[in-house]
Amino acid sequence: MHRHSLTLLLTIAGLIPCRCLPSSRLGSVSWPQRHGSLGGQQEPASQLLHHGECLWKKTLGTGIACPIISGGRCIETAVTGKKGQEQFVVSAFDALTGKDPWKTSFPAGKLPEITWPNQHAS
């Protein structure tokens, strides 16, 4: 099984809204369904800034699912650790600052084999 480290650049897994929205709008960004409000892993171009500044980035483990963006927070899941000792991690991040107010983890158990280039989040 190939493992790819997921770096939360606010572009991975369709997090373009946090990355590109003005800070005044970050609190209003919400993805009520899988892959964003329109289901396409991105927000409408009318909501994006043109200069493309990255507000913050985080390095996570292997991606497990699409992020949840609501109430000014980004909630992300990942698997970390060596094969056979994986931990399932759920982390919350402030969408504006990237600070993590909370994180929890537990043993992931036996995971199914995923063939490259896919991940559990595919």
Backbone as XML, in Angstrom:
<?xml version="1.0"?>
<chain id="A" units="angstrom">
  <residue number="1" name="MET">
    <atom name="N" x="0.848" y="-1.177" z="0.000"/>
    <atom name="CA" x="0.000" y="0.000" z="0.000"/>
    <atom name="C" x="0.886" y="1.229" z="0.000"/>
  </residue>
  <residue number="2" name="HIS">
    <atom name="N" x="0.657" y="2.139" z="-0.923"/>
    <atom name="CA" x="1.394" y="3.397" z="-0.956"/>
    <atom name="C" x="0.699" y="4.393" z="-0.043"/>
  </residue>
  <residue number="3" name="ARG">
    <atom name="N" x="1.484" y="5.129" z="0.705"/>
    <atom name="CA" x="0.919" y="6.138" z="1.593"/>
    <atom name="C" x="1.382" y="7.500" z="1.130"/>
  </residue>
  <residue number="4" name="HIS">
    <atom name="N" x="0.487" y="8.419" z="1.101"/>
    <atom name="CA" x="0.810" y="9.776" z="0.709"/>
    <atom name="C" x="0.466" y="10.687" z="1.875"/>
  </residue>
  <residue number="5" name="SER">
    <atom name="N" x="1.389" y="11.535" z="2.233"/>
    <atom name="CA" x="1.138" y="12.478" z="3.310"/>
    <atom name="C" x="0.204" y="13.562" z="2.801"/>
  </residue>
  <residue number="6" name="LEU">
    <atom name="N" x="-0.801" y="13.872" z="3.567"/>
    <atom name="CA" x="-1.745" y="14.914" z="3.207"/>
    <atom name="C" x="-1.314" y="16.208" z="3.867"/>
  </residue>
  <residue number="7" name="THR">
    <atom name="N" x="-1.032" y="17.208" z="3.073"/>
    <atom name="CA" x="-0.699" y="18.519" z="3.597"/>
    <atom name="C" x="-1.897" y="19.411" z="3.392"/>
  </residue>
  <residue number="8" name="LEU">
    <atom name="N" x="-2.424" y="19.912" z="4.477"/>
    <atom name="CA" x="-3.588" y="20.774" z="4.403"/>
    <atom name="C" x="-3.121" y="22.165" z="4.035"/>
  </residue>
  <residue number="9" name="LEU">
    <atom name="N" x="-3.143" y="22.460" z="2.753"/>
    <atom name="CA" x="-2.730" y="23.760" z="2.245"/>
    <atom name="C" x="-3.948" y="24.617" z="1.966"/>
  </residue>
  <residue number="10" name="LEU">
    <atom name="N" x="-5.071" y="24.138" z="2.348"/>
    <atom name="CA" x="-6.330" y="24.773" z="2.007"/>
    <atom name="C" x="-6.548" y="24.753" z="0.513"/>
  </residue>
  <residue number="11" name="THR">
    <atom name="N" x="-5.888" y="23.824" z="-0.147"/>
    <atom name="CA" x="-6.183" y="23.532" z="-1.543"/>
    <atom name="C" x="-6.436" y="22.042" z="-1.687"/>
  </residue>
  <residue number="12" name="ILE">
    <atom name="N" x="-5.840" y="21.222" z="-0.810"/>
    <atom name="CA" x="-6.042" y="19.783" z="-0.842"/>
    <atom name="C" x="-7.487" y="19.485" z="-0.444"/>
  </residue>
  <residue number="13" name="ALA">
    <atom name="N" x="-8.053" y="18.499" z="-1.040"/>
    <atom name="CA" x="-9.415" y="18.046" z="-0.739"/>
    <atom name="C" x="-10.444" y="19.146" z="-0.919"/>
  </residue>
  <residue number="14" name="GLY">
    <atom name="N" x="-10.168" y="20.093" z="-1.793"/>
    <atom name="CA" x="-11.150" y="21.118" z="-2.110"/>
    <atom name="C" x="-11.296" y="22.199" z="-1.081"/>
  </residue>
  <residue number="15" name="LEU">
    <atom name="N" x="-10.265" y="22.511" z="-0.366"/>
    <atom name="CA" x="-10.372" y="23.554" z="0.644"/>
    <atom name="C" x="-10.094" y="24.928" z="0.067"/>
  </residue>
  <residue number="16" name="ILE">
    <atom name="N" x="-10.316" y="25.099" z="-1.196"/>
    <atom name="CA" x="-10.074" y="26.371" z="-1.852"/>
    <atom name="C" x="-10.839" y="27.513" z="-1.190"/>
  </residue>
  <residue number="17" name="PRO">
    <atom name="N" x="-12.054" y="27.328" z="-0.673"/>
    <atom name="CA" x="-12.760" y="28.464" z="-0.086"/>
    <atom name="C" x="-11.998" y="29.120" z="1.055"/>
  </residue>
  <residue number="18" name="CYS">
    <atom name="N" x="-11.439" y="28.346" z="1.972"/>
    <atom name="CA" x="-10.699" y="28.939" z="3.083"/>
    <atom name="C" x="-9.450" y="29.647" z="2.582"/>
  </residue>
  <residue number="19" name="ARG">
    <atom name="N" x="-8.787" y="29.064" z="1.629"/>
    <atom name="CA" x="-7.532" y="29.592" z="1.134"/>
    <atom name="C" x="-7.750" y="30.913" z="0.425"/>
  </residue>
  <residue number="20" name="CYS">
    <atom name="N" x="-8.823" y="31.038" z="-0.296"/>
    <atom name="CA" x="-8.967" y="32.156" z="-1.205"/>
    <atom name="C" x="-10.005" y="33.191" z="-0.805"/>
  </residue>
  <residue number="21" name="LEU">
    <atom name="N" x="-10.765" y="32.948" z="0.197"/>
    <atom name="CA" x="-11.767" y="33.928" z="0.586"/>
    <atom name="C" x="-11.169" y="35.009" z="1.465"/>
  </residue>
  <residue number="22" name="PRO">
    <atom name="N" x="-11.673" y="36.222" z="1.340"/>
    <atom name="CA" x="-11.213" y="37.270" z="2.249"/>
    <atom name="C" x="-11.520" y="36.865" z="3.681"/>
  </residue>
  <residue number="23" name="SER">
    <atom name="N" x="-10.685" y="37.305" z="4.610"/>
    <atom name="CA" x="-10.858" y="36.895" z="6.005"/>
    <atom name="C" x="-12.234" y="37.260" z="6.539"/>
  </residue>
  <residue number="24" name="SER">
    <atom name="N" x="-12.831" y="38.323" z="6.035"/>
    <atom name="CA" x="-14.150" y="38.726" z="6.516"/>
    <atom name="C" x="-15.228" y="37.713" z="6.138"/>
  </residue>
  <residue number="25" name="ARG">
    <atom name="N" x="-14.969" y="36.866" z="5.130"/>
    <atom name="CA" x="-15.964" y="35.902" z="4.691"/>
    <atom name="C" x="-15.694" y="34.501" z="5.192"/>
  </residue>
  <residue number="26" name="LEU">
    <atom name="N" x="-14.556" y="34.264" z="5.819"/>
    <atom name="CA" x="-14.229" y="32.906" z="6.247"/>
    <atom name="C" x="-15.263" y="32.322" z="7.187"/>
  </residue>
  <residue number="27" name="GLY">
    <atom name="N" x="-15.799" y="33.137" z="8.074"/>
    <atom name="CA" x="-16.784" y="32.644" z="9.019"/>
    <atom name="C" x="-18.080" y="32.221" z="8.354"/>
  </residue>
  <residue number="28" name="SER">
    <atom name="N" x="-18.331" y="32.723" z="7.130"/>
    <atom name="CA" x="-19.576" y="32.400" z="6.450"/>
    <atom name="C" x="-19.449" y="31.214" z="5.504"/>
  </residue>
  <residue number="29" name="VAL">
    <atom name="N" x="-18.225" y="30.714" z="5.284"/>
    <atom name="CA" x="-18.036" y="29.569" z="4.400"/>
    <atom name="C" x="-18.602" y="28.327" z="5.069"/>
  </residue>
  <residue number="30" name="SER">
    <atom name="N" x="-19.381" y="27.570" z="4.323"/>
    <atom name="CA" x="-19.941" y="26.342" z="4.867"/>
    <atom name="C" x="-20.106" y="25.339" z="3.741"/>
  </residue>
  <residue number="31" name="TRP">
    <atom name="N" x="-19.704" y="24.111" z="3.982"/>
    <atom name="CA" x="-19.893" y="23.047" z="3.008"/>
    <atom name="C" x="-20.933" y="22.099" z="3.580"/>
  </residue>
  <residue number="32" name="PRO">
    <atom name="N" x="-22.206" y="22.254" z="3.209"/>
    <atom name="CA" x="-23.267" y="21.440" z="3.785"/>
    <atom name="C" x="-23.344" y="20.022" z="3.228"/>
  </residue>
  <residue number="33" name="GLN">
    <atom name="N" x="-22.557" y="19.731" z="2.204"/>
    <atom name="CA" x="-22.571" y="18.389" z="1.623"/>
    <atom name="C" x="-21.167" y="17.984" z="1.213"/>
  </residue>
  <residue number="34" name="ARG">
    <atom name="N" x="-21.011" y="16.720" z="0.863"/>
    <atom name="CA" x="-19.716" y="16.182" z="0.438"/>
    <atom name="C" x="-19.174" y="16.980" z="-0.746"/>
  </residue>
  <residue number="35" name="HIS">
    <atom name="N" x="-17.902" y="17.312" z="-0.698"/>
    <atom name="CA" x="-17.180" y="18.014" z="-1.762"/>
    <atom name="C" x="-17.634" y="19.454" z="-1.960"/>
  </residue>
  <residue number="36" name="GLY">
    <atom name="N" x="-18.134" y="20.107" z="-0.924"/>
    <atom name="CA" x="-18.441" y="21.531" z="-1.016"/>
    <atom name="C" x="-19.899" y="21.818" z="-1.288"/>
  </residue>
  <residue number="37" name="SER">
    <atom name="N" x="-20.232" y="23.099" z="-1.256"/>
    <atom name="CA" x="-21.632" y="23.490" z="-1.394"/>
    <atom name="C" x="-22.207" y="23.127" z="-2.759"/>
  </residue>
  <residue number="38" name="LEU">
    <atom name="N" x="-21.344" y="23.025" z="-3.781"/>
    <atom name="CA" x="-21.813" y="22.640" z="-5.109"/>
    <atom name="C" x="-21.465" y="21.202" z="-5.461"/>
  </residue>
  <residue number="39" name="GLY">
    <atom name="N" x="-20.804" y="20.486" z="-4.542"/>
    <atom name="CA" x="-20.464" y="19.093" z="-4.763"/>
    <atom name="C" x="-19.266" y="18.861" z="-5.664"/>
  </residue>
  <residue number="40" name="GLY">
    <atom name="N" x="-18.537" y="19.901" z="-6.030"/>
    <atom name="CA" x="-17.421" y="19.751" z="-6.953"/>
    <atom name="C" x="-16.062" y="20.009" z="-6.351"/>
  </residue>
  <residue number="41" name="GLN">
    <atom name="N" x="-15.925" y="19.963" z="-5.044"/>
    <atom name="CA" x="-14.677" y="20.178" z="-4.311"/>
    <atom name="C" x="-14.147" y="21.596" z="-4.454"/>
  </residue>
  <residue number="42" name="GLN">
    <atom name="N" x="-14.991" y="22.528" z="-4.805"/>
    <atom name="CA" x="-14.561" y="23.919" z="-4.878"/>
    <atom name="C" x="-15.777" y="24.822" z="-4.777"/>
  </residue>
  <residue number="43" name="GLU">
    <atom name="N" x="-15.517" y="26.083" z="-4.584"/>
    <atom name="CA" x="-16.573" y="27.075" z="-4.512"/>
    <atom name="C" x="-16.625" y="27.843" z="-5.830"/>
  </residue>
  <residue number="44" name="PRO">
    <atom name="N" x="-17.723" y="28.551" z="-6.094"/>
    <atom name="CA" x="-17.812" y="29.320" z="-7.330"/>
    <atom name="C" x="-16.670" y="30.330" z="-7.450"/>
  </residue>
  <residue number="45" name="ALA">
    <atom name="N" x="-16.213" y="30.553" z="-8.672"/>
    <atom name="CA" x="-15.104" y="31.482" z="-8.910"/>
    <atom name="C" x="-15.414" y="32.876" z="-8.386"/>
  </residue>
  <residue number="46" name="SER">
    <atom name="N" x="-16.677" y="33.241" z="-8.333"/>
    <atom name="CA" x="-17.045" y="34.574" z="-7.850"/>
    <atom name="C" x="-16.681" y="34.771" z="-6.387"/>
  </residue>
  <residue number="47" name="GLN">
    <atom name="N" x="-16.434" y="33.682" z="-5.648"/>
    <atom name="CA" x="-16.091" y="33.787" z="-4.234"/>
    <atom name="C" x="-14.590" y="33.763" z="-3.986"/>
  </residue>
  <residue number="48" name="LEU">
    <atom name="N" x="-13.801" y="33.617" z="-5.029"/>
    <atom name="CA" x="-12.362" y="33.473" z="-4.856"/>
    <atom name="C" x="-11.628" y="34.788" z="-5.045"/>
  </residue>
  <residue number="49" name="LEU">
    <atom name="N" x="-10.527" y="34.924" z="-4.346"/>
    <atom name="CA" x="-9.636" y="36.061" z="-4.559"/>
    <atom name="C" x="-8.688" y="35.717" z="-5.690"/>
  </residue>
  <residue number="50" name="HIS">
    <atom name="N" x="-8.176" y="36.718" z="-6.369"/>
    <atom name="CA" x="-7.292" y="36.466" z="-7.498"/>
    <atom name="C" x="-5.839" y="36.328" z="-7.105"/>
  </residue>
  <residue number="51" name="HIS">
    <atom name="N" x="-5.446" y="36.837" z="-5.943"/>
    <atom name="CA" x="-4.026" y="36.793" z="-5.578"/>
    <atom name="C" x="-3.622" y="35.463" z="-4.963"/>
  </residue>
  <residue number="52" name="GLY">
    <atom name="N" x="-4.543" y="34.630" z="-4.573"/>
    <atom name="CA" x="-4.257" y="33.262" z="-4.146"/>
    <atom name="C" x="-3.346" y="33.108" z="-2.947"/>
  </residue>
  <residue number="53" name="GLU">
    <atom name="N" x="-3.412" y="33.991" z="-1.975"/>
    <atom name="CA" x="-2.576" y="33.862" z="-0.781"/>
    <atom name="C" x="-3.003" y="32.660" z="0.049"/>
  </residue>
  <residue number="54" name="CYS">
    <atom name="N" x="-2.030" y="31.955" z="0.571"/>
    <atom name="CA" x="-2.298" y="30.850" z="1.485"/>
    <atom name="C" x="-2.276" y="31.418" z="2.900"/>
  </residue>
  <residue number="55" name="LEU">
    <atom name="N" x="-3.372" y="31.301" z="3.621"/>
    <atom name="CA" x="-3.451" y="31.843" z="4.975"/>
    <atom name="C" x="-2.659" y="31.009" z="5.967"/>
  </residue>
  <residue number="56" name="TRP">
    <atom name="N" x="-2.667" y="29.696" z="5.815"/>
    <atom name="CA" x="-1.941" y="28.787" z="6.701"/>
    <atom name="C" x="-1.912" y="27.409" z="6.062"/>
  </residue>
  <residue number="57" name="LYS">
    <atom name="N" x="-1.061" y="26.541" z="6.592"/>
    <atom name="CA" x="-1.032" y="25.166" z="6.119"/>
    <atom name="C" x="-0.697" y="24.244" z="7.277"/>
  </residue>
  <residue number="58" name="LYS">
    <atom name="N" x="-1.151" y="23.015" z="7.164"/>
    <atom name="CA" x="-0.919" y="21.984" z="8.174"/>
    <atom name="C" x="-0.528" y="20.697" z="7.466"/>
  </residue>
  <residue number="59" name="THR">
    <atom name="N" x="0.354" y="19.933" z="8.076"/>
    <atom name="CA" x="0.688" y="18.618" z="7.558"/>
    <atom name="C" x="-0.057" y="17.591" z="8.393"/>
  </residue>
  <residue number="60" name="LEU">
    <atom name="N" x="-0.838" y="16.755" z="7.704"/>
    <atom name="CA" x="-1.641" y="15.738" z="8.365"/>
    <atom name="C" x="-1.152" y="14.373" z="7.921"/>
  </residue>
  <residue number="61" name="GLY">
    <atom name="N" x="-1.860" y="13.345" z="8.277"/>
    <atom name="CA" x="-1.524" y="12.002" z="7.811"/>
    <atom name="C" x="-2.183" y="11.736" z="6.477"/>
  </residue>
  <residue number="62" name="THR">
    <atom name="N" x="-2.516" y="10.481" z="6.218"/>
    <atom name="CA" x="-3.198" y="10.096" z="4.986"/>
    <atom name="C" x="-4.653" y="10.529" z="5.063"/>
  </residue>
  <residue number="63" name="GLY">
    <atom name="N" x="-5.149" y="11.161" z="4.010"/>
    <atom name="CA" x="-6.522" y="11.652" z="3.998"/>
    <atom name="C" x="-7.543" y="10.536" z="4.092"/>
  </residue>
  <residue number="64" name="ILE">
    <atom name="N" x="-8.621" y="10.769" z="4.819"/>
    <atom name="CA" x="-9.669" y="9.773" z="5.013"/>
    <atom name="C" x="-10.985" y="10.218" z="4.387"/>
  </residue>
  <residue number="65" name="ALA">
    <atom name="N" x="-11.313" y="11.485" z="4.457"/>
    <atom name="CA" x="-12.589" y="11.970" z="3.943"/>
    <atom name="C" x="-12.466" y="13.442" z="3.584"/>
  </residue>
  <residue number="66" name="CYS">
    <atom name="N" x="-13.485" y="13.950" z="2.952"/>
    <atom name="CA" x="-13.512" y="15.372" z="2.625"/>
    <atom name="C" x="-13.634" y="16.169" z="3.920"/>
  </residue>
  <residue number="67" name="PRO">
    <atom name="N" x="-13.079" y="17.373" z="3.948"/>
    <atom name="CA" x="-13.171" y="18.189" z="5.153"/>
    <atom name="C" x="-14.586" y="18.711" z="5.366"/>
  </residue>
  <residue number="68" name="ILE">
    <atom name="N" x="-14.845" y="19.097" z="6.593"/>
    <atom name="CA" x="-16.091" y="19.768" z="6.949"/>
    <atom name="C" x="-15.716" y="21.210" z="7.227"/>
  </residue>
  <residue number="69" name="ILE">
    <atom name="N" x="-16.409" y="22.138" z="6.602"/>
    <atom name="CA" x="-16.148" y="23.554" z="6.842"/>
    <atom name="C" x="-17.454" y="24.176" z="7.295"/>
  </residue>
  <residue number="70" name="SER">
    <atom name="N" x="-17.464" y="24.697" z="8.517"/>
    <atom name="CA" x="-18.673" y="25.278" z="9.069"/>
    <atom name="C" x="-18.333" y="26.140" z="10.268"/>
  </residue>
  <residue number="71" name="GLY">
    <atom name="N" x="-19.038" y="27.237" z="10.413"/>
    <atom name="CA" x="-18.875" y="28.084" z="11.585"/>
    <atom name="C" x="-17.460" y="28.596" z="11.784"/>
  </residue>
  <residue number="72" name="GLY">
    <atom name="N" x="-16.745" y="28.848" z="10.694"/>
    <atom name="CA" x="-15.387" y="29.369" z="10.810"/>
    <atom name="C" x="-14.344" y="28.327" z="11.162"/>
  </residue>
  <residue number="73" name="ARG">
    <atom name="N" x="-14.729" y="27.052" z="11.139"/>
    <atom name="CA" x="-13.791" y="25.967" z="11.448"/>
    <atom name="C" x="-13.697" y="24.994" z="10.284"/>
  </residue>
  <residue number="74" name="CYS">
    <atom name="N" x="-12.546" y="24.366" z="10.193"/>
    <atom name="CA" x="-12.305" y="23.289" z="9.237"/>
    <atom name="C" x="-12.025" y="22.037" z="10.060"/>
  </residue>
  <residue number="75" name="ILE">
    <atom name="N" x="-12.793" y="20.991" z="9.842"/>
    <atom name="CA" x="-12.597" y="19.732" z="10.560"/>
    <atom name="C" x="-12.116" y="18.699" z="9.548"/>
  </residue>
  <residue number="76" name="GLU">
    <atom name="N" x="-10.993" y="18.073" z="9.856"/>
    <atom name="CA" x="-10.321" y="17.168" z="8.930"/>
    <atom name="C" x="-10.042" y="15.837" z="9.611"/>
  </residue>
  <residue number="77" name="THR">
    <atom name="N" x="-10.082" y="14.768" z="8.844"/>
    <atom name="CA" x="-9.742" y="13.445" z="9.360"/>
    <atom name="C" x="-8.528" y="12.912" z="8.616"/>
  </residue>
  <residue number="78" name="ALA">
    <atom name="N" x="-7.728" y="12.117" z="9.299"/>
    <atom name="CA" x="-6.529" y="11.532" z="8.690"/>
    <atom name="C" x="-6.119" y="10.289" z="9.465"/>
  </residue>
  <residue number="79" name="VAL">
    <atom name="N" x="-5.283" y="9.476" z="8.833"/>
    <atom name="CA" x="-4.675" y="8.325" z="9.496"/>
    <atom name="C" x="-3.184" y="8.593" z="9.606"/>
  </residue>
  <residue number="80" name="THR">
    <atom name="N" x="-2.624" y="8.375" z="10.800"/>
    <atom name="CA" x="-1.195" y="8.571" z="11.028"/>
    <atom name="C" x="-0.604" y="7.281" z="11.589"/>
  </residue>
  <residue number="81" name="GLY">
    <atom name="N" x="0.699" y="7.187" z="11.609"/>
    <atom name="CA" x="1.379" y="6.046" z="12.208"/>
    <atom name="C" x="1.825" y="5.007" z="11.199"/>
  </residue>
  <residue number="82" name="LYS">
    <atom name="N" x="2.636" y="4.073" z="11.683"/>
    <atom name="CA" x="3.167" y="2.995" z="10.849"/>
    <atom name="C" x="2.103" y="1.935" z="10.605"/>
  </residue>
  <residue number="83" name="LYS">
    <atom name="N" x="2.285" y="1.171" z="9.527"/>
    <atom name="CA" x="1.343" y="0.111" z="9.189"/>
    <atom name="C" x="1.196" y="-0.851" z="10.369"/>
  </residue>
  <residue number="84" name="GLY">
    <atom name="N" x="-0.043" y="-1.115" z="10.728"/>
    <atom name="CA" x="-0.332" y="-1.976" z="11.864"/>
    <atom name="C" x="-0.474" y="-1.216" z="13.175"/>
  </residue>
  <residue number="85" name="GLN">
    <atom name="N" x="-0.059" y="0.058" z="13.191"/>
    <atom name="CA" x="-0.162" y="0.895" z="14.394"/>
    <atom name="C" x="-0.848" y="2.221" z="14.070"/>
  </residue>
  <residue number="86" name="GLU">
    <atom name="N" x="-1.672" y="2.238" z="13.029"/>
    <atom name="CA" x="-2.304" y="3.476" z="12.590"/>
    <atom name="C" x="-3.256" y="4.045" z="13.637"/>
  </residue>
  <residue number="87" name="GLN">
    <atom name="N" x="-3.301" y="5.354" z="13.678"/>
    <atom name="CA" x="-4.234" y="6.089" z="14.526"/>
    <atom name="C" x="-5.163" y="6.892" z="13.622"/>
  </residue>
  <residue number="88" name="PHE">
    <atom name="N" x="-6.453" y="6.893" z="13.930"/>
    <atom name="CA" x="-7.425" y="7.724" z="13.236"/>
    <atom name="C" x="-7.472" y="9.043" z="13.993"/>
  </residue>
  <residue number="89" name="VAL">
    <atom name="N" x="-7.221" y="10.151" z="13.308"/>
    <atom name="CA" x="-7.134" y="11.463" z="13.951"/>
    <atom name="C" x="-8.212" y="12.385" z="13.388"/>
  </residue>
  <residue number="90" name="VAL">
    <atom name="N" x="-8.940" y="13.056" z="14.265"/>
    <atom name="CA" x="-9.909" y="14.078" z="13.879"/>
    <atom name="C" x="-9.407" y="15.388" z="14.471"/>
  </residue>
  <residue number="91" name="SER">
    <atom name="N" x="-9.211" y="16.395" z="13.612"/>
    <atom name="CA" x="-8.665" y="17.682" z="14.047"/>
    <atom name="C" x="-9.576" y="18.812" z="13.613"/>
  </residue>
  <residue number="92" name="ALA">
    <atom name="N" x="-9.693" y="19.825" z="14.446"/>
    <atom name="CA" x="-10.420" y="21.046" z="14.091"/>
    <atom name="C" x="-9.407" y="22.173" z="13.977"/>
  </residue>
  <residue number="93" name="PHE">
    <atom name="N" x="-9.609" y="23.025" z="12.990"/>
    <atom name="CA" x="-8.734" y="24.173" z="12.782"/>
    <atom name="C" x="-9.573" y="25.426" z="12.622"/>
  </residue>
  <residue number="94" name="ASP">
    <atom name="N" x="-9.095" y="26.524" z="13.176"/>
    <atom name="CA" x="-9.713" y="27.813" z="12.930"/>
    <atom name="C" x="-9.436" y="28.170" z="11.472"/>
  </residue>
  <residue number="95" name="ALA">
    <atom name="N" x="-10.468" y="28.458" z="10.690"/>
    <atom name="CA" x="-10.302" y="28.704" z="9.260"/>
    <atom name="C" x="-9.451" y="29.933" z="8.963"/>
  </residue>
  <residue number="96" name="LEU">
    <atom name="N" x="-9.434" y="30.897" z="9.836"/>
    <atom name="CA" x="-8.669" y="32.118" z="9.596"/>
    <atom name="C" x="-7.216" y="31.991" z="10.019"/>
  </residue>
  <residue number="97" name="THR">
    <atom name="N" x="-6.966" y="31.372" z="11.173"/>
    <atom name="CA" x="-5.606" y="31.342" z="11.726"/>
    <atom name="C" x="-4.908" y="29.994" z="11.589"/>
  </residue>
  <residue number="98" name="GLY">
    <atom name="N" x="-5.663" y="28.931" z="11.414"/>
    <atom name="CA" x="-5.071" y="27.597" z="11.354"/>
    <atom name="C" x="-4.791" y="26.996" z="12.719"/>
  </residue>
  <residue number="99" name="LYS">
    <atom name="N" x="-5.064" y="27.737" z="13.780"/>
    <atom name="CA" x="-4.848" y="27.191" z="15.124"/>
    <atom name="C" x="-5.803" y="26.025" z="15.344"/>
  </residue>
  <residue number="100" name="ASP">
    <atom name="N" x="-5.322" y="25.024" z="16.083"/>
    <atom name="CA" x="-6.157" y="23.849" z="16.307"/>
    <atom name="C" x="-6.687" y="23.828" z="17.732"/>
  </residue>
  <residue number="101" name="PRO">
    <atom name="N" x="-7.973" y="24.171" z="17.910"/>
    <atom name="CA" x="-8.568" y="24.197" z="19.243"/>
    <atom name="C" x="-8.753" y="22.812" z="19.841"/>
  </residue>
  <residue number="102" name="TRP">
    <atom name="N" x="-8.859" y="21.774" z="18.991"/>
    <atom name="CA" x="-8.969" y="20.428" z="19.533"/>
    <atom name="C" x="-8.557" y="19.384" z="18.506"/>
  </residue>
  <residue number="103" name="LYS">
    <atom name="N" x="-8.172" y="18.232" z="19.042"/>
    <atom name="CA" x="-7.774" y="17.080" z="18.231"/>
    <atom name="C" x="-8.025" y="15.837" z="19.075"/>
  </residue>
  <residue number="104" name="THR">
    <atom name="N" x="-8.480" y="14.772" z="18.442"/>
    <atom name="CA" x="-8.665" y="13.511" z="19.142"/>
    <atom name="C" x="-8.196" y="12.378" z="18.228"/>
  </residue>
  <residue number="105" name="SER">
    <atom name="N" x="-7.763" y="11.282" z="18.821"/>
    <atom name="CA" x="-7.313" y="10.149" z="18.011"/>
    <atom name="C" x="-7.644" y="8.842" z="18.719"/>
  </residue>
  <residue number="106" name="PHE">
    <atom name="N" x="-7.709" y="7.775" z="17.944"/>
    <atom name="CA" x="-7.934" y="6.441" z="18.486"/>
    <atom name="C" x="-7.381" y="5.429" z="17.487"/>
  </residue>
  <residue number="107" name="PRO">
    <atom name="N" x="-7.125" y="4.190" z="17.925"/>
    <atom name="CA" x="-6.581" y="3.178" z="17.018"/>
    <atom name="C" x="-7.495" y="2.984" z="15.804"/>
  </residue>
  <residue number="108" name="ALA">
    <atom name="N" x="-6.902" y="2.953" z="14.625"/>
    <atom name="CA" x="-7.683" y="2.827" z="13.393"/>
    <atom name="C" x="-8.143" y="1.402" z="13.139"/>
  </residue>
  <residue number="109" name="GLY">
    <atom name="N" x="-7.480" y="0.426" z="13.732"/>
    <atom name="CA" x="-7.841" y="-0.962" z="13.464"/>
    <atom name="C" x="-7.333" y="-1.395" z="12.099"/>
  </residue>
  <residue number="110" name="LYS">
    <atom name="N" x="-7.781" y="-2.531" z="11.626"/>
    <atom name="CA" x="-7.340" y="-3.047" z="10.330"/>
    <atom name="C" x="-7.989" y="-2.237" z="9.217"/>
  </residue>
  <residue number="111" name="LEU">
    <atom name="N" x="-7.146" y="-1.671" z="8.360"/>
    <atom name="CA" x="-7.630" y="-0.875" z="7.242"/>
    <atom name="C" x="-7.555" y="-1.682" z="5.954"/>
  </residue>
  <residue number="112" name="PRO">
    <atom name="N" x="-8.506" y="-1.483" z="5.049"/>
    <atom name="CA" x="-8.447" y="-2.199" z="3.771"/>
    <atom name="C" x="-7.286" y="-1.686" z="2.924"/>
  </residue>
  <residue number="113" name="GLU">
    <atom name="N" x="-6.752" y="-2.556" z="2.078"/>
    <atom name="CA" x="-5.686" y="-2.145" z="1.166"/>
    <atom name="C" x="-6.275" y="-1.218" z="0.103"/>
  </residue>
  <residue number="114" name="ILE">
    <atom name="N" x="-5.593" y="-0.131" z="-0.148"/>
    <atom name="CA" x="-5.994" y="0.833" z="-1.168"/>
    <atom name="C" x="-4.872" y="0.895" z="-2.191"/>
  </residue>
  <residue number="115" name="THR">
    <atom name="N" x="-5.190" y="0.760" z="-3.471"/>
    <atom name="CA" x="-4.151" y="0.785" z="-4.500"/>
    <atom name="C" x="-3.832" y="2.210" z="-4.927"/>
  </residue>
  <residue number="116" name="TRP">
    <atom name="N" x="-2.562" y="2.440" z="-5.194"/>
    <atom name="CA" x="-2.104" y="3.757" z="-5.613"/>
    <atom name="C" x="-2.741" y="4.115" z="-6.947"/>
  </residue>
  <residue number="117" name="PRO">
    <atom name="N" x="-3.134" y="5.332" z="-7.233"/>
    <atom name="CA" x="-2.924" y="6.558" z="-6.484"/>
    <atom name="C" x="-4.075" y="6.891" z="-5.552"/>
  </residue>
  <residue number="118" name="ASN">
    <atom name="N" x="-4.974" y="5.968" z="-5.331"/>
    <atom name="CA" x="-6.129" y="6.233" z="-4.477"/>
    <atom name="C" x="-5.747" y="6.292" z="-3.008"/>
  </residue>
  <residue number="119" name="GLN">
    <atom name="N" x="-6.624" y="6.924" z="-2.225"/>
    <atom name="CA" x="-6.509" y="6.972" z="-0.773"/>
    <atom name="C" x="-7.881" y="6.641" z="-0.214"/>
  </residue>
  <residue number="120" name="HIS">
    <atom name="N" x="-7.980" y="6.530" z="1.075"/>
    <atom name="CA" x="-9.273" y="6.248" z="1.701"/>
    <atom name="C" x="-10.278" y="7.353" z="1.394"/>
  </residue>
  <residue number="121" name="ALA">
    <atom name="N" x="-9.785" y="8.557" z="1.129"/>
    <atom name="CA" x="-10.674" y="9.678" z="0.844"/>
    <atom name="C" x="-11.142" y="9.692" z="-0.602"/>
  </residue>
  <residue number="122" name="SER">
    <atom name="N" x="-10.613" y="8.815" z="-1.453"/>
    <atom name="CA" x="-10.970" y="8.813" z="-2.887"/>
    <atom name="C" x="-12.410" y="8.404" z="-3.098"/>
  </residue>
</chain>
